[in-house]
Amino acid sequence: MKKNKYNRRLAAISFLSNISLDGSPRSFKELKTQGECKSQRISSGGGGEQPPKSAPPVVFNVSNNSSTLNSSNESHFALLSKFLEHDVSANCSVTPFRERTSTVGSEYGQEKFTALGYRKRVLPQGLLSDEKALGMFSSSESMVSTAGSKKEVTLLKLTKGQKLKGQRLVMVSQTKKIPMLIFSVLPYNKFRGDIRTMSCTGRRRNTSGPRPLSAINDTLDPWTLLGIEKGQDGQEISYGQLLAPSRIIRAADIVDAPAKHNPVARCFSYDSATQRVFASSPPVVCCENKSGECSAYEANMLDDPELIAGKHKTLMTFSSYITSVIHYVRAADLKKELNDKFRDKFPTIQLTLSKLRSLKREMRKISNTDLLTVAYSFVYFEKLIVRNYVNKENRKLCAGASLILAAKLNDIKGDHLKHLIEKTEAVLRLNRRELLASEFAVLVALEFGLHVPTCQVLPHYHRLLSET
Amino acid sequence: MRIIDEQKPLSRASRRQSMSEIGFGRMETYTKLDKLGQGTYATVFKGKSRLTDNLVALKEIRLEHEEGAPCTAIREVSLLKELRHANIVTLHDIVHTERSLTLVFEYLDKDLKQYMDDRGNMLSMNNVKLADFGLARAKSVPTKTYSNEVVTLWYRPPDVLLGSTEYSTQIDMWGVGCIFFEMACGRPLFPGSTVDEELCLIFRVLGCPETPLPVASVSDTLLSRAPRLHQDAISLLTCFLAYEAKARVSASDGMRHIYFKSLGPEVHLLPDVASIFSVPGIQLSPDPSISKSSKNRRLSMLL
């Protein structure tokens, strides 16, 4: 016990003493960083150890590498092999680059900005200036991590809780401390194009999670949040075009596809002052979804009941039966894995599976006596999600409004309805004005189609029943 | 699919735009004429479209209530959206303003009673249309128990009068029978003013549920009350007026009843949106006497 404490103390002291005021680790005096680089730097090979010979050879030779890097004609493999051919004793410094003043943290947009500035300052000669190179080195992630895993114990400790994902890393040469390489590890995203669109949106973090009821409410317009156009003061809007029976709408949408009728685009031009919020409603992808996916909605499509266990299970196939052993897994790990799976499946949906499930649990809590109403509200809510109306800011409003619409369709009235609205406000922490305003917006977003086929409702209903 | 696209001259977006350019979908397009009625949530006006000179019914629904949008409006809109039929009122448009929602319906100048009263001088090819779906519900998962306080008393079936809360579409077939009779005779079949009285009136014709009268004697009673109905019509009527809900004829089976045979086979092939008068040979006749043509008029009301 005591020894442990002592060791930890020692480690802490050595850690603190290794932090130098000019930003470079004391143990690497030979690795002085450029003065203009204000970023926090963590060098490789902490603790003053020389990199062992067996370490993966990530090597930089300034004299010939700059030219190599500039030549975008070189194939990835050729470049990589050039790196690996060099002297093993050379040094590598992995520098997670992070602008501390940026409170938004890992927002791509913010980082992009700092990265540009940094690149200009540090790399006037324009090393790796094109996107191609960036993409190329993001594919060499494994190389970096091997370098980090063997000898950069300190690095890993220091960056605990920080992931390389979405960060900008800088490698510098051993002797002249010239930055050799800047690269980012970006999570793979099929819809990479969207990131750019997202990056220009400021996120309204404060509206999520527990928040004071009265805060920010005045600026919340459910219509805007859903990305639907709405008549301004005194202005009228007609929904005549939504009155086609749903099966006809589907056909019409397919027919209109080349015309690129884009409801979201309308929103963008609608009010430039609120574009920030509009942009957070999904980009172009959503209207492509709209034609096909609303008709293709299936009850277990989003919240797949099979998606409860991750890879933490062993499936054993015997001649006459199959059995599986589900290993213990930390709840947080499982949640992360399931959310990742869900995101892979629905990359455009701005909601995690765990959030969807917790919202559905809350909806059920509100109306636990009338499971049919809850089942209907699940259909509405999930349809909104599939059509990409739901985002972080409006998800609770959408859930609440779906529930109230379902209740109204299912003959809940009078005191029961009043009670339900009050309970929705309380459980989902919404304010009534907003909730009721989003009710109609959600009705429009659902194109007034509350009468959904029984086959879409029943699976939800059976699941609710079996979970009782 | 793509080939069809290119042939289609107008996309939905551009069609919508051109329609809004000519003023479709704006309240100022409609002139309010008379107030037709007022309810708790809605006021109905007779209106006229300045574009087409067509009469419309404007149902103005106030939105600012403690409980949000009225559930009748929500239900009516979401039901009518799915319904396109020559015998169902058309919802042309929904206009949303800051505080209210206006449903623009096609204008129906008479209710069924007025329509029947005027039948003597009626020569038009007007269809009977169903309207006011505020209290209508869609057939859905049969798990919810409903209230038994449904349907206008005169048209409420005996099982519901006796307290049944498990019902489905058969609940309406009893009412169809009552209205069929009423259209033929001009007076209601069971005009009770209380549940008990309503049941008594039913028992008088059909006998007690435990000891129902034989079909022949029920037919005789009905025939004596509605001399204009002949044997086939009475037979259809008794199919509607079955005590047991499951025994009542369904709408689609009812349409195949021998009573409708004179309309010819084409009526069964009619598209939903086509009027029955588009079938050659079917038309209204001004003659109120018992004849084939006046029977046709009645039929069109049931379809």
Interface residues (C-beta under 8 A of the other chain):
Chain A: K230 G231 D233 G234 Q235 E236 I237 S238 Y239 G240 Q241 L242 L243 A244 P245 S246 I248 A252 D253 I254 V255 D256 A257 P258 A259 H261 D370 L372 A375 I404 L405 K408 L409 N410 D411 K413 L417 K418 I421 L435 L436 E439 F440 L443 V444 E447 F448 G449 L450 H451 T454 V457 L458 Y461
Chain B: M1 R2 I4 D5 E6 K8 S11 R12 A13 S14 R16 M19 S20 F24 G25 R26 M27 L63 E66 E67 G68 A69 C71 I74 R75 V77 S78 L79 L80 K81 E82 L83 R84 L91 H92 D93 I94 V95 H96 T97 E98 L101 V104 R137 A138 S140 V141 T143 K144 Y146 S147
